[in-house]
Amino acid sequence: MTQIADKINESGLTQQELIKYFREKCVFCGHHRIMHDELGKCEGVMNKPCNSGCDKFNPE
């Protein structure tokens, strides 16, 4: 966990900026960004799969 904290500290981002980023919702599924994995695939909410198709979306 300290590696992640170090990366955050070195990035210069404030805690408020990080919270704001993760509170934003996906425009396709409506779930918060924190529900998406590092590749952008939605992992669902409350252990339920996402049926919106946002994880199949390929940006142009």
N, C-alpha and C positions, 0 to 999 in steps of 0.2 A: 504494500500500500504506500510505502514511502516513495517508491519510484514514481507513482502517479502524482502524489503530492508535490514531489520535486518538479515534475514536468509542468504542473499547474503553476507553481510558484515562479518558475523560470519563464513562463509564457507572458507574464505581466497582466494576465486577466484577473479581474477582481471576482470575489465570490458572487457579487450581484450579477455580473455579466454571465457567469457560468449558470447561475440559477435561471436567469432570463432565457438563456439559450435552451436549456433542457425543459423549460416550461412551454416553449413554443410547440405547437402541434403540427403533425404531418398534414400537409394539405390534401393528401389522398385518403388516409385512414382516420385522421382526427386524434390519433394517440399521441401522447407526448414523446419527444425525441428519445427520452430515456428508455422507452419500450422497444427501440430499434437497436440492432446489433451494430458492430463496427462497419459492416458492409451496407447498412441502410435497410436491411430486411426487418420487417416488423415481427417481433416475437410475441405479440399479443399482450393483453392485459389480464391480470388475475388468472394466469395460466390457461387462458383461452386463446385459440389461434385467431389471427386476424383474417377476416374474410373480405377485406376491402380491395385486395389486389395490389396494394401499394408496394408490396415486396416484389411484384412482377413488373413494375413500371420501369421502363428503360428511358432515361432522359436522352433527348436527341443531341 
